[in-house]
Amino acid sequence: MTQQVLALEESLGLRVLERGRGGTLLTTAGRALLPNARRVLEEFQSFCDQGASIATGPAGTYRLGVTPTLGPYLLPRILPAIHQRYAALKLYVREAAPRDLESGLASGEHDLILTPLPVGETNFNVAPLFEEPVLLVMSTEHRLATRDRVTREDLAGEPVLRLEEHHQFHQQIQQLCARLGAHVLREYEGTSLDTLRQMVVMGMGIAFLPALYALSETHGSLPLHVTSIFDEPVHRTHALVWRRSSPNGQLFQEIAGEIRSLVDRSLEGEVKTIDPESFGA
């Protein structure tokens, strides 16, 4: 690799690396050339993947970013079938908060991401996948746990726990509580959905949890009551997102369709898949 870099520097007539005893750093010229270098590498990887795809079907390793509030509860339901469909394709999965996923996608750290909408970037292709209900969770000792249905009036002034600020789910619950007149407990914010659930079990407040998590983790003997707000349905919309400049857009669009089909079959009644043709109409 060192000889290749030296040959590149000789060909360009400039130094791209500053070499010293402590290691190497990019020169000013190297930093200026880095974005183009990344694009060249991406195109070359796409060239190799396309060649392999022509011979054996879609192939290669792609870096998939997912949110920690979705990935552990969705991926086990869809990845085995995707692997079976695309045997030579591998997905390297990393978890991060939505805003970190977006910045990582823009910088090339991820090839595609599974994230809640909306996304802030305009240079992305967005393939909507499904709507996931947001459920209301409370201790079985809570005064509302015996109600056949809970309405928005029941939640006025009710203390609500939520995730920390760097989660997009944090903002969604903030807006929901403002509509309901519920009281957000800012001094007690969960670092994860699990810690949020445990605080609910201890009676510190109620919480809103994503349906896939709630249905997966709150069943059994836990002293929790799971319901929804009768007159205020709440959901979050998930999408598969990639850069507009990505040469693998056709493959990613195909994977998005496969995810919709898998979700439709394995999660029927739990989430609602989205017809991309009618989305936003």
N, C-alpha and C positions, 0 to 999 in steps of 0.2 A: 504493500500500500504506500510506503514511503517513497519508493521509486516512482510509482504512478503519480503521486503529488508533485514530485520534483520534475517529472516529465511535463505535467500540466503547467507548472510555473514557467518552465523553459519555453513551452509553446505559446503561452500568453505574454511572456516577457514581463512578468510581475510576480511578486511574492504574495501568496494567499495565506501562508502560515508564518507566524512569528515563533521561532524555536528558541528554547532556553533550557537551563537545567531543571527548572520546575515544570517543564512540559511544553505544550504548544498552545498558542492562541491564534485566533483569526486576525489578520491584518485588516486595515480599513478597506482595502480592495477585496479581501476575502469576505468581509461582512456584506459588502455591496453585491457580491456574486452569489451569496448563499441562497437567496430565494430562487434564483434561476437554477442553481444546482439542484435544489430540492425538486423543482418541476421536472428537470431532466431525469432524475432518478425515478420519479413517479411514472413518467412516460416509459422509461426503460422497463420498470417492473410490470407496467401494463402490457408492454410488448411481449414480455416473457409469458405473462399470464394468458394473454390472448392466444399465443402459440400453443400453450399447453391445453387451453380450452378447446381449440380447434381439434386437437388430437384426442383428448380424453374427457372433455367437458370442463366446466369452470374449475379453476385450480388456483392455488396461491394462498398466502396467509394475509389476512386483513385484520386491522386493529379496530375493534368494536368498542366504543365507549357506551356505558350504560349508567343510569342513576341507581344509587343504592336502595332507593325506595321502590324500584321496579325489577331490576336485574335478577336478584335471587328468587323472585316469585314468578317470573315469566320464563326466563331462559331454560330452566329444567323442563319446561313443557314444550319448548320448540326446538332447542338445539339438537337433540338426538335425531329428530325427523329431518332437519336441515342437513345434518351430517350424512344421513342416509341418502338424501336426494343429491347432494354435492359431495361425493366421497373424497375428492381431491382438494376441496376447499377447507381452509382452517380459519377459525376466528379466535384472535387473541383478545380476550375480554379484560377491560379495565373499568373500575367504578369511579365515578366522580360526580360532584354536584352539577346541575344543568349548565350554569354559567361557565364552569370549568370545562365541561364537555364542549361547549361552543368554541371557546378560545382554543382548546386543544385540536378541534377539527379544523379551525381556520389556520393554525400553525403547522398542520400536517402530523400532529401527534396521533390523531385518530384518522382512520379512513372513512368511517361512518359512525353515527351515534344513534342510540335509542333514547329519546328524551321527550319530556312533556312539552306541549306547545303553550305559549308561542315561543319562537326563537327570534333573537334580535338581529341576527345577521341577514343581509339581503343576498349574499353571494352563495347561498345554500339551495340545494334542491330538497324539498320537503315532501315526503310520502306519508300522509296520515294513515294510521293503522287501526286504532280502536279507541273507544271511550271507556274509561274505567270509573265506576261509581266510587264516591267517597262516603264511607260509612261512619256512623256515630257510635262511639264505644264508651261505656261507663261501667263502673263497679256494679255488681249485682245488688249491692246495698244502697245504691243511689235511689233517690226518691222517684226518678223517672223510669227506673228499670222494670216496674210492674205495669207500665202503661202499654196498652195495645198499640198506640201510635204516639209519636212525639211530633209536635208542631213547632213552628218558629216562635210562637208566643211562649211556649214552655221553656225556651232557651234564653229568654231575655234576662240579662244579668248573671247568667250561669258562667262559672269559672272554666275556661278552656285552656288546655295544655297544647303546645305546638312544638315543632322542631326548631332548631337554631336558624339564625338568619340566612346562612349561606345556602340553605335548601330553598328551591323555588316553591315547594309545598308550604313553606313558612308564609310567604306572601299571599298565597291563595286562601289560607285559613284566616289570615288577618282581614282580608276583604270579606270573607264569609261572615266572620264574627261582627264586623261593622254593620252588615246588612241585618243580622239577627238581633243586634243589641246585646250580644254575649260579651263577657269580660275576658280578655286575653291575659293569662298569667305570665307576664314578661320575665318575672324573676325565676321562673321554673320552666326552662326550655329543654327539650330532649335533644341529646346528641344523635339519636337514632330512633327508628320506629320501635325497637325493642325497649329502650329506656322510657319512651313515651308510654308504652303499654304498661310497664311496671308501675309508673307513677299513677296511672289510672287504677290499677289493681289496689294500690294503697289508699285510694279515695282522695287523691290530691286535686282531682278535677276530672272533667270529661275530655275526650279528644276525638278528632276526626282522622280516620285512617284510610289509606287506599284499600279498595276491596280485595285485591289479590293478596295483600299482606294480611288483612283482617281475617279473611276466610282460611288462610293457610296457618296462621299463628295464634288465633284466639279461640280455637275450638277445644274440646276436651273438658277437663275439670277446672280450668281457670275461672275464677269468680268474676267473669266479664259478661256484660250484656251488649250485644251488637244489634244495631237497628239503623234506620235512616230517618231523615226529617220528612214527614208526610207531605208537607206543602212547599218544600224547598229542595228539589233534587239537585245534587252536586256531583260533578264528575271532572275528571281531567283527561285530556286527549294526548295520546302518545303517537309519535311519528318516528320514522326512520329518516335520517338526514345525512346528506353528504355534500361536498363542495361541487358547485356548478362546473368547475374546471376539471373534476375528476374524470379520467378516461374510462372508469369502471361504472359509469352511471347506469348503463343498460342492465348490467348484472345486479346492481343494488336495487334497481326498480323491480327486477324479477324476484329478488329475495324479499322485498317488501310485500309483494303479492303472495309469496309462499307463507310469510308470517301471518298475513290476514287469514289465509285458508286454514292454517293450523290453529289459530286462535278461535276461529269460527267453529271448528270441530271440537277442540279440547276444552274451551272455556265458554261454551254456549250457556247463556243464562247468567253468567258472571260479568261479562263485559260485552260491549256492542261494537262489532267491526264497522269500519267506515268505508263507504263507496267513494274512492278518490275522485270519481267523475262529478259527484254531487257535493263534495266537500266545499263548504264556504258559499254554496249557492243560495 
